[in-house]
Amino acid sequence: MAGINVREVVLDILLELEKSEEYSNILIASALEKYDYLDGKEKAFIKRVCEGTIEREIQIDYALDQYSKTPVMKMKPLIRELLRMSVYQLFFMEHIPAAAVCNEAVKLAKKRRFQSLQGYVNGVLRTVDREKNKIAYPDKEKAWEAYLSVRYSMPLWLIAHFSKAYGPEACERILAAFLERKAVCVRLDEALTDEERKALLTAWERAGVQVEEHPYLSYAVTLQKAAGIRRLAGYEEGRFAVQDVSSMLVVEAAGIRPGDTVIDVCAAPGGKALHAAEKLRGTGQVIACDVSRHKTDKIEENRERLRLGNVTVRVQDARERDEALVGQADVLLADVPCSGLGVIGHKQDIKYRVSAESLGEITGLQREIITNVIDYIKPGGVLMYSTCTMNPGENEQMVEWICESFGMEKVSMAGDLPEALGTEAEQGMIQLLPGIHEADGFFFAKLRKRENPA
């Protein structure tokens, strides 16, 4: 099918995002599936401009507001998104001629029945392009938070949150890390022989993939320039699974032993549950639960591909108690719903959707889940509590509440985790920070259920 305007596809995704509650990664994936017949460069353009426009929205709006008589937030939605995506290209895609960006934007305005604003669109974009190196950004010394907000496109309240929780220097390193291009992290099957592992990595490199072994775990590998994970050698044979190293570390620290029963109460898409099953080496059992068939189907698909027979997948709401599971778990995995602040680098629109109020609200759901599933753990068994966020209220403070409420005690993970993570693991919990650690923003804690609670 010919005649698809990739810039129009981007525009439609951004417009849908304005009115939809769906996250951008879902909308982008859906569009790329719809237009799967486009060549790789066209699909890469759609993905990059969509993600980049969302990621840099605050900086883009700041620039537009300096050169447009109409403030960004008072523009017609189509004109607003058209200008945003065009400014992103002018600022961050230098290989595209500015004249092409401006001309294509004008054509789209006309095609979408905004003929009367063609001159306005053209004038604003050409002025922004001409003046882009002269834009007066906030002064870093005089207005530090305002500078960071524009420089890294981060809402002011989140800058204050990160700075208070982790200090000003770490805050800026976190913000910078969010804007870095992300490699895909995969977990190799630990049962691979050295020869099989070498052959697999060599095949990927020959296919043009940049392969790097992760410094934290011997079976973790990062990939860049991979045209498609499903097309990689070893995918259909179950030789590897896509999983961030932070998630792998949770299972690594759990101390899973042959014959254990592992229950994962919020398992989708299944990374930790299936990793746990591999640790069991065909013994014991993993019970992987999540709230809907849509979620559990993803786990089942990966279970079959990885050829793991010791995993049972079931639809089970973590807020609803299953009496049959009481006292069954040697290890309980609870990666609870959270604010997601640690994965802003992957899901750029999280930073615009989360609020200071919602940070407090999510803890109620987390407490409800833990209260409901805590009895699944055997006396002496382990709870691995985790989130993909950076918020003490959902993390360290939640761990303290769990220990006080349910007779749990923190267990040092120092012997199970790489020395590169420092001494924090000795306290039984660790907060991973982008820009500080080689991982997403992620928190996990190892808690043991006392044999005889005081």
TITI-296054 format. One record per residue (C-alpha): residue number from 1; x, y, z. Coordinates in steps of 0.001 Angstrom, whole numbers, plus 500000, padded with zeros to 6 digits. Layout:
N
+-----+--------+--------+--------+
! num !     c1 !     c2 !     c3 !
+-----+--------+--------+--------+
! NUM !      X !      Y !      Z !
...
+-----+--------+--------+--------+
This chain:
454
+-----+--------+--------+--------+
! num !     c1 !     c2 !     c3 !
+-----+--------+--------+--------+
!   1 ! 500000 ! 500000 ! 500000 !
!   2 ! 501573 ! 503267 ! 498849 !
!   3 ! 501118 ! 506860 ! 499866 !
!   4 ! 501458 ! 506629 ! 503631 !
!   5 ! 502760 ! 509893 ! 505104 !
!   6 ! 504849 ! 508854 ! 508109 !
!   7 ! 504603 ! 512345 ! 509623 !
!   8 ! 500825 ! 512089 ! 509486 !
!   9 ! 501038 ! 508756 ! 511311 !
!  10 ! 503084 ! 510475 ! 514031 !
!  11 ! 500580 ! 513328 ! 514202 !
!  12 ! 497654 ! 510931 ! 514620 !
!  13 ! 499428 ! 509033 ! 517420 !
!  14 ! 500141 ! 512274 ! 519299 !
!  15 ! 496550 ! 513458 ! 518858 !
!  16 ! 495218 ! 510128 ! 520116 !
!  17 ! 497505 ! 510394 ! 523121 !
!  18 ! 496016 ! 513785 ! 524034 !
!  19 ! 492552 ! 512301 ! 524448 !
!  20 ! 493346 ! 508717 ! 525417 !
!  21 ! 494174 ! 507165 ! 528751 !
!  22 ! 496413 ! 504639 ! 526989 !
!  23 ! 500158 ! 504976 ! 527381 !
!  24 ! 502249 ! 506091 ! 524418 !
!  25 ! 504200 ! 502835 ! 524111 !
!  26 ! 500915 ! 500971 ! 523543 !
!  27 ! 499680 ! 503463 ! 520924 !
!  28 ! 503029 ! 503473 ! 519121 !
!  29 ! 503222 ! 499663 ! 519110 !
!  30 ! 499676 ! 499463 ! 517748 !
!  31 ! 500477 ! 501905 ! 514944 !
!  32 ! 503679 ! 500083 ! 514017 !
!  33 ! 501747 ! 496825 ! 513841 !
!  34 ! 499121 ! 498455 ! 511619 !
!  35 ! 501797 ! 499791 ! 509286 !
!  36 ! 504084 ! 496783 ! 509536 !
!  37 ! 504494 ! 496802 ! 505737 !
!  38 ! 506517 ! 500048 ! 505920 !
!  39 ! 510270 ! 499684 ! 505666 !
!  40 ! 512480 ! 499708 ! 508738 !
!  41 ! 513602 ! 503313 ! 508349 !
!  42 ! 510031 ! 504597 ! 508120 !
!  43 ! 508960 ! 502656 ! 511207 !
!  44 ! 512058 ! 503851 ! 513072 !
!  45 ! 511169 ! 507452 ! 512125 !
!  46 ! 507631 ! 507063 ! 513488 !
!  47 ! 508888 ! 505562 ! 516742 !
!  48 ! 511637 ! 508093 ! 517299 !
!  49 ! 509605 ! 511225 ! 516532 !
!  50 ! 506674 ! 510050 ! 518669 !
!  51 ! 508828 ! 509088 ! 521640 !
!  52 ! 511104 ! 512089 ! 521297 !
!  53 ! 508277 ! 514615 ! 521037 !
!  54 ! 506680 ! 513233 ! 524188 !
!  55 ! 509999 ! 512965 ! 526007 !
!  56 ! 511046 ! 516562 ! 525212 !
!  57 ! 507609 ! 518164 ! 525491 !
!  58 ! 508451 ! 520701 ! 528215 !
!  59 ! 511573 ! 521933 ! 526404 !
!  60 ! 509707 ! 522109 ! 523096 !
!  61 ! 506793 ! 524033 ! 524623 !
!  62 ! 509210 ! 526441 ! 526301 !
!  63 ! 510763 ! 527255 ! 522910 !
!  64 ! 507407 ! 527553 ! 521131 !
!  65 ! 506042 ! 529917 ! 523769 !
!  66 ! 508908 ! 532319 ! 523056 !
!  67 ! 508103 ! 532613 ! 519350 !
!  68 ! 504366 ! 532005 ! 519069 !
!  69 ! 501800 ! 534718 ! 519804 !
!  70 ! 499411 ! 531939 ! 520828 !
!  71 ! 500599 ! 530017 ! 523937 !
!  72 ! 501043 ! 526305 ! 523342 !
!  73 ! 498248 ! 525299 ! 525680 !
!  74 ! 495755 ! 527580 ! 523869 !
!  75 ! 496509 ! 526197 ! 520402 !
!  76 ! 494188 ! 523881 ! 518528 !
!  77 ! 495244 ! 520313 ! 519427 !
!  78 ! 496247 ! 519452 ! 515843 !
!  79 ! 498370 ! 522595 ! 515459 !
!  80 ! 499925 ! 522063 ! 518886 !
!  81 ! 501016 ! 518509 ! 518113 !
!  82 ! 502086 ! 519405 ! 514573 !
!  83 ! 504362 ! 522160 ! 515910 !
!  84 ! 505706 ! 519984 ! 518723 !
!  85 ! 506707 ! 517119 ! 516443 !
!  86 ! 508248 ! 519551 ! 513963 !
!  87 ! 510290 ! 521360 ! 516616 !
!  88 ! 511545 ! 517996 ! 517853 !
!  89 ! 512868 ! 517278 ! 514376 !
!  90 ! 514472 ! 520738 ! 514138 !
!  91 ! 516164 ! 520391 ! 517529 !
!  92 ! 517175 ! 516732 ! 517636 !
!  93 ! 517248 ! 515310 ! 514084 !
!  94 ! 519928 ! 517367 ! 512371 !
!  95 ! 520131 ! 515033 ! 509386 !
!  96 ! 516665 ! 516228 ! 508296 !
!  97 ! 516822 ! 519590 ! 506455 !
!  98 ! 514913 ! 522350 ! 508250 !
!  99 ! 513198 ! 523327 ! 505006 !
! 100 ! 511786 ! 519802 ! 504683 !
! 101 ! 510459 ! 519868 ! 508261 !
! 102 ! 508737 ! 523226 ! 507723 !
! 103 ! 507347 ! 522357 ! 504296 !
! 104 ! 505938 ! 519014 ! 505440 !
! 105 ! 504280 ! 520674 ! 508453 !
! 106 ! 502631 ! 523270 ! 506197 !
! 107 ! 501374 ! 520536 ! 503862 !
! 108 ! 499903 ! 518603 ! 506794 !
! 109 ! 498159 ! 521707 ! 508144 !
! 110 ! 496543 ! 522216 ! 504727 !
! 111 ! 495632 ! 518553 ! 504319 !
! 112 ! 493948 ! 518531 ! 507733 !
! 113 ! 491862 ! 521604 ! 506823 !
! 114 ! 493839 ! 524272 ! 508629 !
! 115 ! 494647 ! 526218 ! 505455 !
! 116 ! 494198 ! 529514 ! 507300 !
! 117 ! 497050 ! 528612 ! 509667 !
! 118 ! 499601 ! 527541 ! 507063 !
! 119 ! 501420 ! 530860 ! 507271 !
! 120 ! 501391 ! 530763 ! 511063 !
! 121 ! 502842 ! 527236 ! 511161 !
! 122 ! 505515 ! 528139 ! 508628 !
! 123 ! 506449 ! 531395 ! 510397 !
! 124 ! 506726 ! 529873 ! 513872 !
! 125 ! 508826 ! 526927 ! 512723 !
! 126 ! 511212 ! 528992 ! 510624 !
! 127 ! 511679 ! 531448 ! 513502 !
! 128 ! 512328 ! 528639 ! 515980 !
! 129 ! 514853 ! 527106 ! 513602 !
! 130 ! 516600 ! 530433 ! 513032 !
! 131 ! 516718 ! 531309 ! 516730 !
! 132 ! 517182 ! 527847 ! 518279 !
! 133 ! 520736 ! 528567 ! 519393 !
! 134 ! 519703 ! 531863 ! 520997 !
! 135 ! 516816 ! 530650 ! 523160 !
! 136 ! 517098 ! 532084 ! 526673 !
! 137 ! 516732 ! 529088 ! 528947 !
! 138 ! 516430 ! 529497 ! 532752 !
! 139 ! 519722 ! 530270 ! 534484 !
! 140 ! 521094 ! 527169 ! 536228 !
! 141 ! 522637 ! 529174 ! 539089 !
! 142 ! 519666 ! 531450 ! 539741 !
! 143 ! 516779 ! 529073 ! 538976 !
! 144 ! 518125 ! 525545 ! 539318 !
! 145 ! 514819 ! 523675 ! 539353 !
! 146 ! 513407 ! 525692 ! 536437 !
! 147 ! 516605 ! 525034 ! 534474 !
! 148 ! 516390 ! 521279 ! 535111 !
! 149 ! 512701 ! 521258 ! 534214 !
! 150 ! 513322 ! 522757 ! 530771 !
! 151 ! 516702 ! 521119 ! 530120 !
! 152 ! 515427 ! 517613 ! 530907 !
! 153 ! 511687 ! 518111 ! 530244 !
! 154 ! 510662 ! 517079 ! 533751 !
! 155 ! 507768 ! 518549 ! 535774 !
! 156 ! 508953 ! 520802 ! 538600 !
! 157 ! 507312 ! 518768 ! 541344 !
! 158 ! 509182 ! 515611 ! 540270 !
! 159 ! 512494 ! 517470 ! 540314 !
! 160 ! 511737 ! 518520 ! 543879 !
! 161 ! 510770 ! 514926 ! 544716 !
! 162 ! 513954 ! 513352 ! 543324 !
! 163 ! 516148 ! 516058 ! 544824 !
! 164 ! 514638 ! 515636 ! 548275 !
! 165 ! 514829 ! 511836 ! 548180 !
! 166 ! 518284 ! 511372 ! 546634 !
! 167 ! 520070 ! 514743 ! 546675 !
! 168 ! 520576 ! 517422 ! 543972 !
! 169 ! 523558 ! 515765 ! 542246 !
! 170 ! 521854 ! 512380 ! 541961 !
! 171 ! 518686 ! 514126 ! 540807 !
! 172 ! 520386 ! 515611 ! 537746 !
! 173 ! 522118 ! 512320 ! 536935 !
! 174 ! 518735 ! 510557 ! 537072 !
! 175 ! 517156 ! 513127 ! 534742 !
! 176 ! 520041 ! 512847 ! 532271 !
! 177 ! 519813 ! 509040 ! 532300 !
! 178 ! 516102 ! 509168 ! 531457 !
! 179 ! 516972 ! 510905 ! 528170 !
! 180 ! 519624 ! 508421 ! 527082 !
! 181 ! 518746 ! 505947 ! 524356 !
! 182 ! 517940 ! 502620 ! 525972 !
! 183 ! 519498 ! 499297 ! 525052 !
! 184 ! 517370 ! 496146 ! 525232 !
! 185 ! 518383 ! 493866 ! 528099 !
! 186 ! 517995 ! 490109 ! 527752 !
! 187 ! 518512 ! 487171 ! 530079 !
! 188 ! 520333 ! 484210 ! 528586 !
! 189 ! 519349 ! 480723 ! 529638 !
! 190 ! 521840 ! 479886 ! 532391 !
! 191 ! 521902 ! 476277 ! 531177 !
! 192 ! 523654 ! 477285 ! 527946 !
! 193 ! 527134 ! 475852 ! 527598 !
! 194 ! 530014 ! 478237 ! 526950 !
! 195 ! 530055 ! 477105 ! 523333 !
! 196 ! 526300 ! 477642 ! 522895 !
! 197 ! 526499 ! 481075 ! 524504 !
! 198 ! 529409 ! 482135 ! 522298 !
! 199 ! 527644 ! 480890 ! 519165 !
! 200 ! 524478 ! 482804 ! 520062 !
! 201 ! 526244 ! 486111 ! 520716 !
! 202 ! 528327 ! 485704 ! 517570 !
! 203 ! 525177 ! 485143 ! 515496 !
! 204 ! 523677 ! 488363 ! 516877 !
! 205 ! 526817 ! 490352 ! 516113 !
! 206 ! 526914 ! 489013 ! 512571 !
! 207 ! 523323 ! 490226 ! 512187 !
! 208 ! 524498 ! 493769 ! 512998 !
! 209 ! 523468 ! 493817 ! 516671 !
! 210 ! 525718 ! 495576 ! 519178 !
! 211 ! 526137 ! 493132 ! 522062 !
! 212 ! 527523 ! 493957 ! 525512 !
! 213 ! 527709 ! 491741 ! 528558 !
! 214 ! 526141 ! 493412 ! 531574 !
! 215 ! 528492 ! 494153 ! 534489 !
! 216 ! 526049 ! 492882 ! 537136 !
! 217 ! 525132 ! 489354 ! 536043 !
! 218 ! 526967 ! 486899 ! 533800 !
! 219 ! 523769 ! 485872 ! 532011 !
! 220 ! 522554 ! 489447 ! 531357 !
! 221 ! 523316 ! 490989 ! 527966 !
! 222 ! 522362 ! 494345 ! 526447 !
! 223 ! 521539 ! 494742 ! 522757 !
! 224 ! 521474 ! 497771 ! 520485 !
! 225 ! 520505 ! 498009 ! 516831 !
! 226 ! 518453 ! 494825 ! 517029 !
! 227 ! 515957 ! 494988 ! 514138 !
! 228 ! 513471 ! 492827 ! 516048 !
! 229 ! 513820 ! 490577 ! 519065 !
! 230 ! 511646 ! 487836 ! 517569 !
! 231 ! 513947 ! 487640 ! 514550 !
! 232 ! 517096 ! 487022 ! 516603 !
! 233 ! 518799 ! 483639 ! 516581 !
! 234 ! 517710 ! 481574 ! 519571 !
! 235 ! 514378 ! 483315 ! 520153 !
! 236 ! 512103 ! 480528 ! 518924 !
! 237 ! 514283 ! 477954 ! 520701 !
! 238 ! 513839 ! 479732 ! 524055 !
! 239 ! 517523 ! 480514 ! 524505 !
! 240 ! 516800 ! 483952 ! 526009 !
! 241 ! 514095 ! 486237 ! 527381 !
! 242 ! 513737 ! 490018 ! 527379 !
! 243 ! 514087 ! 491204 ! 530974 !
! 244 ! 515727 ! 494208 ! 532626 !
! 245 ! 518669 ! 493360 ! 534863 !
! 246 ! 516912 ! 494989 ! 537825 !
! 247 ! 514195 ! 492344 ! 537584 !
! 248 ! 516803 ! 489580 ! 537278 !
! 249 ! 518478 ! 490781 ! 540470 !
! 250 ! 515248 ! 490197 ! 542421 !
! 251 ! 515280 ! 486495 ! 541534 !
! 252 ! 519039 ! 486272 ! 542011 !
! 253 ! 518691 ! 487640 ! 545554 !
! 254 ! 515735 ! 485418 ! 546488 !
! 255 ! 517891 ! 482369 ! 547251 !
! 256 ! 515653 ! 479947 ! 545337 !
! 257 ! 516628 ! 476310 ! 545945 !
! 258 ! 515755 ! 473074 ! 544122 !
! 259 ! 512295 ! 471832 ! 545095 !
! 260 ! 511005 ! 475252 ! 546246 !
! 261 ! 507504 ! 476508 ! 545616 !
! 262 ! 507577 ! 480039 ! 544244 !
! 263 ! 504410 ! 482111 ! 543974 !
! 264 ! 504388 ! 485309 ! 541888 !
! 265 ! 501228 ! 487268 ! 542636 !
! 266 ! 501656 ! 490096 ! 540065 !
! 267 ! 503554 ! 488121 ! 537455 !
! 268 ! 502858 ! 489611 ! 533995 !
! 269 ! 504649 ! 489680 ! 531638 !
! 270 ! 506375 ! 486855 ! 533507 !
! 271 ! 510052 ! 487768 ! 533627 !
! 272 ! 510655 ! 486997 ! 537298 !
! 273 ! 508356 ! 483976 ! 537441 !
! 274 ! 510023 ! 482314 ! 534460 !
! 275 ! 513482 ! 483246 ! 535715 !
! 276 ! 512571 ! 481566 ! 539023 !
! 277 ! 511468 ! 478463 ! 537123 !
! 278 ! 514842 ! 478274 ! 535386 !
! 279 ! 516559 ! 478575 ! 538768 !
! 280 ! 514610 ! 475494 ! 539908 !
! 281 ! 516097 ! 473442 ! 537049 !
! 282 ! 512994 ! 471358 ! 536489 !
! 283 ! 512241 ! 470779 ! 540188 !
! 284 ! 509638 ! 472396 ! 542454 !
! 285 ! 506963 ! 474641 ! 541017 !
! 286 ! 506209 ! 478242 ! 540130 !
! 287 ! 502645 ! 479545 ! 540370 !
! 288 ! 502380 ! 482705 ! 538264 !
! 289 ! 499269 ! 484801 ! 538807 !
! 290 ! 497862 ! 488004 ! 537398 !
! 291 ! 494584 ! 489831 ! 537248 !
! 292 ! 493363 ! 489143 ! 533698 !
! 293 ! 493478 ! 486593 ! 530907 !
! 294 ! 495142 ! 489204 ! 528709 !
! 295 ! 498054 ! 489385 ! 531160 !
! 296 ! 498322 ! 485663 ! 531829 !
! 297 ! 498275 ! 484867 ! 528106 !
! 298 ! 501548 ! 486766 ! 527776 !
! 299 ! 503089 ! 484703 ! 530570 !
! 300 ! 501834 ! 481471 ! 529002 !
! 301 ! 503239 ! 482435 ! 525607 !
! 302 ! 506685 ! 482988 ! 527094 !
! 303 ! 506444 ! 479851 ! 529254 !
! 304 ! 505845 ! 477749 ! 526170 !
! 305 ! 508668 ! 479372 ! 524213 !
! 306 ! 511117 ! 478867 ! 527087 !
! 307 ! 509900 ! 475268 ! 527459 !
! 308 ! 509329 ! 475448 ! 531202 !
! 309 ! 507134 ! 472645 ! 532507 !
! 310 ! 507250 ! 473559 ! 536178 !
! 311 ! 505143 ! 476724 ! 535824 !
! 312 ! 501409 ! 476992 ! 536420 !
! 313 ! 499808 ! 480169 ! 535070 !
! 314 ! 496476 ! 481308 ! 536487 !
! 315 ! 494148 ! 484295 ! 536489 !
! 316 ! 494129 ! 485483 ! 540089 !
! 317 ! 493554 ! 489008 ! 541413 !
! 318 ! 496192 ! 489670 ! 544074 !
! 319 ! 493527 ! 491489 ! 546098 !
! 320 ! 491471 ! 488292 ! 546374 !
! 321 ! 492712 ! 485669 ! 548809 !
! 322 ! 493175 ! 482108 ! 547555 !
! 323 ! 492978 ! 479780 ! 550567 !
! 324 ! 494650 ! 476990 ! 548599 !
! 325 ! 497857 ! 479064 ! 548470 !
! 326 ! 498076 ! 479785 ! 552201 !
! 327 ! 501325 ! 478472 ! 553653 !
! 328 ! 502597 ! 477160 ! 550303 !
! 329 ! 505346 ! 479604 ! 549267 !
! 330 ! 509007 ! 479164 ! 550046 !
! 331 ! 509444 ! 482376 ! 548043 !
! 332 ! 506701 ! 484905 ! 547348 !
! 333 ! 507365 ! 487415 ! 544577 !
! 334 ! 505334 ! 490617 ! 544875 !
! 335 ! 506171 ! 493169 ! 542194 !
! 336 ! 503264 ! 495393 ! 543155 !
! 337 ! 501546 ! 498082 ! 541053 !
! 338 ! 503396 ! 501356 ! 541539 !
! 339 ! 503841 ! 504894 ! 540243 !
! 340 ! 506442 ! 503734 ! 537692 !
! 341 ! 508863 ! 506622 ! 538195 !
! 342 ! 511841 ! 504336 ! 537623 !
! 343 ! 510914 ! 503522 ! 534022 !
! 344 ! 510223 ! 507042 ! 532727 !
! 345 ! 513104 ! 506438 ! 530314 !
! 346 ! 511037 ! 503680 ! 528663 !
! 347 ! 507552 ! 505178 ! 529102 !
! 348 ! 508030 ! 508885 ! 528615 !
! 349 ! 504487 ! 509999 ! 529378 !
! 350 ! 504518 ! 508633 ! 532939 !
! 351 ! 506076 ! 511910 ! 534098 !
! 352 ! 503079 ! 513874 ! 532815 !
! 353 ! 500425 ! 511508 ! 534156 !
! 354 ! 501624 ! 510836 ! 537695 !
! 355 ! 500963 ! 513422 ! 540409 !
! 356 ! 502058 ! 514064 ! 543970 !
! 357 ! 498576 ! 512967 ! 545069 !
! 358 ! 498725 ! 509710 ! 543125 !
! 359 ! 501990 ! 508772 ! 544851 !
! 360 ! 500062 ! 508623 ! 548108 !
! 361 ! 497056 ! 506865 ! 546632 !
! 362 ! 498990 ! 503919 ! 545171 !
! 363 ! 500313 ! 502900 ! 548580 !
! 364 ! 496782 ! 501942 ! 549623 !
! 365 ! 496603 ! 499351 ! 546838 !
! 366 ! 500076 ! 498067 ! 547706 !
! 367 ! 499076 ! 497555 ! 551340 !
! 368 ! 495877 ! 495808 ! 550279 !
! 369 ! 497807 ! 493346 ! 548112 !
! 370 ! 500466 ! 492594 ! 550717 !
! 371 ! 497853 ! 492111 ! 553446 !
! 372 ! 496030 ! 489623 ! 551226 !
! 373 ! 499005 ! 487531 ! 550066 !
! 374 ! 501346 ! 487588 ! 553057 !
! 375 ! 499876 ! 484345 ! 554453 !
! 376 ! 500924 ! 482485 ! 551318 !
! 377 ! 504453 ! 482441 ! 552764 !
! 378 ! 505575 ! 479477 ! 554872 !
! 379 ! 507139 ! 480216 ! 558274 !
! 380 ! 510779 ! 480881 ! 557461 !
! 381 ! 509861 ! 481659 ! 553834 !
! 382 ! 510876 ! 484759 ! 551907 !
! 383 ! 508990 ! 487714 ! 550477 !
! 384 ! 510692 ! 489559 ! 547620 !
! 385 ! 508929 ! 492926 ! 547527 !
! 386 ! 509659 ! 495084 ! 544484 !
! 387 ! 508543 ! 498130 ! 542514 !
! 388 ! 509760 ! 499942 ! 539398 !
! 389 ! 509636 ! 503313 ! 541105 !
! 390 ! 511747 ! 505774 ! 543080 !
! 391 ! 509563 ! 506907 ! 545948 !
! 392 ! 510354 ! 506174 ! 549606 !
! 393 ! 506638 ! 506017 ! 550420 !
! 394 ! 506176 ! 503043 ! 548101 !
! 395 ! 509525 ! 501497 ! 548900 !
! 396 ! 511511 ! 501870 ! 552142 !
! 397 ! 508525 ! 503076 ! 554149 !
! 398 ! 506372 ! 500264 ! 552784 !
! 399 ! 509000 ! 497715 ! 553812 !
! 400 ! 509014 ! 499098 ! 557347 !
! 401 ! 505222 ! 498823 ! 557457 !
! 402 ! 505338 ! 495202 ! 556230 !
! 403 ! 507901 ! 494243 ! 558882 !
! 404 ! 505973 ! 495906 ! 561695 !
! 405 ! 502588 ! 494556 ! 560602 !
! 406 ! 503365 ! 490946 ! 559706 !
! 407 ! 506335 ! 489732 ! 561721 !
! 408 ! 508782 ! 489949 ! 558818 !
! 409 ! 512497 ! 490690 ! 559097 !
! 410 ! 514912 ! 492133 ! 556540 !
! 411 ! 517575 ! 489741 ! 555237 !
! 412 ! 520949 ! 490832 ! 553873 !
! 413 ! 521336 ! 490300 ! 550138 !
! 414 ! 525029 ! 491188 ! 550072 !
! 415 ! 526170 ! 487640 ! 549338 !
! 416 ! 523711 ! 487232 ! 546476 !
! 417 ! 524246 ! 490507 ! 544612 !
! 418 ! 527274 ! 491900 ! 542744 !
! 419 ! 529724 ! 493944 ! 544771 !
! 420 ! 529204 ! 496821 ! 542344 !
! 421 ! 525879 ! 497508 ! 544056 !
! 422 ! 527679 ! 498505 ! 547241 !
! 423 ! 526776 ! 497910 ! 550858 !
! 424 ! 523129 ! 498976 ! 550629 !
! 425 ! 522118 ! 495363 ! 549970 !
! 426 ! 523338 ! 494429 ! 553456 !
! 427 ! 520285 ! 496229 ! 554848 !
! 428 ! 517920 ! 493859 ! 553056 !
! 429 ! 516720 ! 496403 ! 550515 !
! 430 ! 518192 ! 498374 ! 547650 !
! 431 ! 517100 ! 501316 ! 545541 !
! 432 ! 518528 ! 501272 ! 542022 !
! 433 ! 518770 ! 504686 ! 540351 !
! 434 ! 519254 ! 505446 ! 536626 !
! 435 ! 522495 ! 507318 ! 536099 !
! 436 ! 523881 ! 505906 ! 539348 !
! 437 ! 523389 ! 502199 ! 538664 !
! 438 ! 523454 ! 500268 ! 535384 !
! 439 ! 519717 ! 499584 ! 535583 !
! 440 ! 516243 ! 501073 ! 535543 !
! 441 ! 514949 ! 502842 ! 538615 !
! 442 ! 513925 ! 499847 ! 540682 !
! 443 ! 513515 ! 498908 ! 544342 !
! 444 ! 513479 ! 495504 ! 545984 !
! 445 ! 513677 ! 494071 ! 549467 !
! 446 ! 514185 ! 490586 ! 550867 !
! 447 ! 512062 ! 489835 ! 553931 !
! 448 ! 511829 ! 486595 ! 555880 !
! 449 ! 508771 ! 485425 ! 557748 !
! 450 ! 509812 ! 484682 ! 561323 !
! 451 ! 509332 ! 481100 ! 562458 !
! 452 ! 507900 ! 482320 ! 565746 !
! 453 ! 506674 ! 485930 ! 565415 !
! 454 ! 507131 ! 487908 ! 568597 !
+-----+--------+--------+--------+
